[in-house]
Amino acid sequence: MKTLKEVKCGQTVRVARLHGEGAVKRRIMDMGITRGCEIYVRKVAPLGDPVEVTVRGYELSLRKADAEMIEIC
């Protein structure tokens, strides 16, 4: 299982599954991150937090904890 947290800059990945439950999972889905959507990793901060991504045409910053809940393929 590979997560969004492990992806390097400049890579495009597809969401396979979302982990987590309740409000946390709902918040991730409300940002447009759902199964099957593509995520382009634009930047990763020097210490790895946050990760800047492009999802559905807009830019988004995710905490490492949130990126860990997004399983990719």
N, C-alpha and C positions, 0 to 999 in steps of 0.2 A: 504494500500500500504506500503510495507516494502522495504527499500533501503539497499544497501550494507553498508552504513555508520552505520547501527544499528546492524550488524552481529558481534557476539563475536568471539574471537580467537578460532581456531580449528574447526570451522564449514565449511561445504561445502554447497554451494548454487547454484542454477541455475538461469541464467539471464532470466527474463520474458520480459523486455522491457527497452529501452534506452530513456531517456528524453533529453532535450536540442536540439539545432539545429545548423546547419551550421558547422563551423570549429571545435567546441567543440565536437559535436557528432561524426564527422569524425575522430577526434584524438582518441577518445575512441575506435571506431571500428577498427582503424588501429593498436591498441595495441592487438587486438585479442578478445576483449570483444564484443560478438554479442549475439543475442537472442538464448537461448538454451544451451549456453556453461556453463560449471561448473567452479566455482571460489572457491578456498580454501583460507580461511583467515588465514594467518600464524601469523602475529603480528599486534598489534595496538599500536602505540606510546602512551606514558603516557598521553599526552594531546589530543590524538585522531587523530593527524595529523602527518605523513601520515599513511595509512593503507597498510601493506605489504601483497600481495596476490600471489597465484600461479594460472596462467591461461595457459591452453594448454601446460603445461610442463615447463614454464619459470616463473621466479619471477618478480614481478612488484610492484612498490610503487605508490599509488594513493593518491591524495589530498582528503581531506574531501569533498570539493565542487564537485569533479568528482565522488566520491563514492555515493554522494546523487542523482546523475542523473541516477544511475543504479538500476532499480526496479528488485527485486528478488522474487522467489517463493520457 
